[in-house]
């Protein structure tokens, strides 16, 4: 049973539209101050309807959860009016059931291909992992252990980067800017939960984090979404000090639900020297996948 304070998924489509509508500046959208008091920030429903060329009643029904379906053209118009980013647009289409619906059967956590594990073995000087789209850590090399944590010492159910970011104190302390990293995690989890509504794993993680962390509850309610992309993250490592690393993400053609993540430093940078020192300290002359 979900914790009573945990985030609810009862009307994600309406809540998402309201959250994005609240962020849209009416003046930038072409609506000057008309003297009427605004009870809520952002666009009014009638203003969004005007920009998207739809009826106010349709916007009301979407936000109240009385309808979820709409044509691609209408949803594109709403997305344009709200200035949605590509990830936000994809999330809107998923919630509105325009994209192909998820199966009622939860997707299985597929095994990592032996050749992919072998690739991890050869990347002895590059921290690397294989992740499921929900940020479950499926496999890793010793360099990733040296950089982040000993995933092998964790129960399999706790090998999730989002969970570790919020609930594991040493892992949390690695981030130079934890709030930014944690918000990115929430946005990724929001995207995954919308994409796979029948998968109990994201739902269980949402319930746990919502029950245990007030920051998660607040950021979850903001309805920010983000898909996988190239990132730069700064860690404060207890051995190597500050490391600013590029986080490269590669899809796995044979396993669409998985992707390979590699952490690299810019050439001839202090972070490259720090990463090299860390791997030498860890005695890495070869690697072993988890």
ABEGO torsion letter per residue (X at the ends): XBBAABBBAABAAAAAAAAAAAABBAAAAGBBBAGBBBABBEBBAAAAAAAAGBBAAAAAAAAAGABABBBAAAAAAAAAAAGBBAAAAAAAAAAAGABBBBBABBBBBBBBBAAAAAAAAABAABBBBBBBAAGBBABBBAAAAAAABBAAABBAAABBAAAAAAABAAAAAABABAAAAAAAAAAAAAAAAAABAABAAAAAAAAAAAAABAAAAAAAAAGBBBBBBBBBBBBBBAAAEBBBBBBBBBBBAABAABBBBBBBBBBGBAAAAAAAAAAAAAGBABBBBX
